[in-house]
């Protein structure tokens, strides 16, 4: 994610982060369903319209890194060095995302997500969107020369690798096992 350079961009980023941090704190303190958008806006000292200018929905407040994750995934494809193998580049990015999402203090957040149907559905739609973006980046790379179906399949595998590793008792072992299968699948396409 690029760091905002201008004063206005920095202020917008700070406001966005303040809203997200406030929302997460309130959701964890009171429960996701017990907190409304107005509660978050009031606690963050912003107007509801300001909140919605940064986040499209209440669910998006929980997944505030969504756009950053999607961008990082596509950049793992588009920004890799010439002739750098694809799967190791994707694995590094997924591994970084898993580390971020399994760090200290994340268990209550994922417990909250698991307990909320709205959050589970939002997370699933987010994963599908990430897979579509990744598949588009794969298909657009002239060095890969794979079919659209192969690109979509590998993209889904990579996104599922993130979810499976994040939920595993040993995320690193899960990553090793999953990416061996993804590598094998990519080699046969």
C-alpha positions in Angstrom: 0.0 0.0 0.0 1.4 3.4 -0.9 1.9 5.9 1.9 -0.1 9.1 1.4 2.3 12.0 0.6 0.2 15.1 0.7 -1.3 16.6 3.9 -4.9 16.0 2.7 -4.1 12.3 1.9 -2.5 11.8 5.2 -5.5 13.3 7.0 -7.9 11.1 5.1 -5.8 8.1 5.9 -5.6 9.0 9.6 -9.4 9.5 9.7 -10.0 6.2 7.9 -7.7 4.4 10.4 -9.4 6.1 13.4 -12.8 5.0 12.2 -11.6 1.4 11.6 -9.8 1.2 15.0 -12.9 2.7 16.8 -15.3 0.3 15.1 -13.2 -2.8 15.9 -12.8 -1.7 19.5 -16.6 -1.2 19.9 -17.4 -4.5 18.1 -15.1 -6.4 20.4 -16.3 -4.7 23.5 -20.1 -4.8 22.8 -20.5 -7.4 20.1 -20.8 -6.8 16.4 -24.6 -6.8 16.2 -24.9 -4.5 19.2 -23.0 -1.7 17.6 -24.5 0.5 14.8 -22.9 2.7 12.3 -24.1 5.8 14.2 -22.4 4.4 17.3 -19.1 4.1 15.4 -19.4 7.5 13.9 -20.2 9.2 17.2 -17.3 7.4 19.0 -14.9 8.3 16.2 -16.2 11.9 16.2 -17.0 11.9 12.5 -20.3 12.3 10.6 -22.0 9.2 9.3 -21.4 10.5 5.8 -17.7 10.7 6.5 -17.7 7.1 7.7 -19.5 6.0 4.5 -17.0 7.9 2.4 -14.3 5.6 3.8 -16.3 2.4 4.2 -19.1 1.1 2.0 -20.7 -1.0 4.8 -20.6 -1.9 8.4 -19.0 -5.2 7.5 -16.2 -3.4 5.6 -15.2 -1.8 8.9 -14.0 -5.2 10.1 -12.1 -6.0 7.0 -10.4 -2.6 6.7 -7.3 -4.1 5.0 -9.4 -5.6 2.2 -8.3 -3.2 -0.6 -4.7 -3.5 0.5 -4.7 -7.3 0.5 -6.3 -7.3 -3.0 -3.7 -4.9 -4.3 -0.9 -6.8 -2.8 -2.1 -10.1 -4.4 -2.2 -8.6 -7.9 1.1 -6.8 -7.4 2.7 -10.2 -6.5 1.9 -11.0 -10.1 2.5 -7.7 -11.9 5.5 -6.5 -9.9 7.6 -9.6 -9.8 11.0 -9.6 -11.4 11.3 -10.7 -15.0 11.4 -14.5 -15.2 10.7 -14.8 -11.5 8.5 -17.9 -11.0 4.9 -17.0 -10.2 4.0 -19.5 -7.5 6.8 -18.5 -5.1 5.9 -14.8 -5.5 2.3 -15.6 -4.6 3.3 -17.8 -1.7 5.4 -15.0 -0.2 2.4 -12.6 -0.4 0.0 -15.1 1.1 2.5 -16.0 3.8 2.8 -12.3 4.8 -1.0 -12.0 4.8 -1.3 -15.1 7.0 1.3 -13.7 9.4 -0.6 -10.5 9.6 -3.9 -12.2 10.3 -2.6 -14.7 12.8 -0.6 -12.2 14.9 -1.2 -11.5 18.5 -4.7 -10.3 19.3 -6.4 -11.6 16.2 -8.2 -14.6 17.7 -11.1 -12.4 19.1 -11.6 -10.8 15.7 -11.9 -14.1 13.9 -14.2 -15.4 16.7 -16.4 -12.4 16.0 -16.4 -13.1 12.3 -17.2 -16.8 12.8 -20.2 -15.8 15.1 -21.7 -13.4 12.6 -23.4 -14.6 9.4 -23.1 -11.1 7.9 -19.4 -11.0 8.4 -18.9 -14.6 7.1 -20.9 -13.7 4.0 -18.9 -10.5 3.5 -15.6 -12.4 3.9 -16.7 -15.0 1.3 -17.7 -12.3 -1.2 -14.4 -10.5 -0.5 -12.4 -13.8 -1.2 -14.3 -14.3 -4.5 -13.5 -10.7 -5.5 -9.8 -11.2 -4.6 -9.7 -14.4 -6.6 -11.3 -12.6 -9.6 -8.7 -9.8 -9.4 -5.9 -12.2 -9.1 -7.2 -14.3 -12.0 -7.4 -11.1 -14.1 -3.8 -10.2 -13.3 -2.7 -13.8 -14.1 -4.5 -13.8 -17.4 -3.1 -10.4 -18.4 0.5 -11.5 -17.8 2.0 -12.3 -21.3 4.8 -14.4 -19.7 2.3 -16.9 -18.2 0.3 -17.8 -21.3 -2.3 -19.8 -19.4 -6.0 -20.3 -20.2 -8.6 -18.2 -18.4 -9.8 -21.4 -16.7 -6.2 -22.2 -15.4 -5.8 -18.6 -14.2 -9.2 -18.6 -12.4 -8.4 -22.0 -10.8 -5.0 -21.1 -9.5 -6.4 -17.8 -8.2 -9.1 -19.6 -6.2 -6.5 -22.1 -4.9 -4.3 -19.2 -3.7 -7.1 -17.4 -2.0 -8.2 -20.7 -0.3 -4.6 -21.3 0.7 -4.8 -18.1 2.7 -8.0 -19.1 4.5 -6.9 -22.7 5.2 -3.4 -21.6 6.5 -4.9 -18.9 8.6 -7.3 -21.4 10.3 -4.7 -24.2 10.7 -3.1 -25.1 14.0 0.3 -24.8 12.2 -0.1 -22.2 9.5 3.5 -22.7 8.2 3.0 -26.5 7.7 -0.3 -25.8 6.1 1.3 -23.3 3.7 4.0 -25.8 2.8 1.5 -28.5 2.0 -1.0 -26.3 0.1 1.6 -24.6 -2.0 3.2 -27.9 -3.0 -0.2 -28.8 -4.5 -0.7 -25.4 -6.1 2.8 -25.6 -7.7 1.9 -29.1 -9.0 -1.4 -27.8 -10.4 0.3 -24.8 -12.1 2.9 -27.1 -13.7 0.3 -29.3 -15.4 -1.6 -26.4 -16.9 
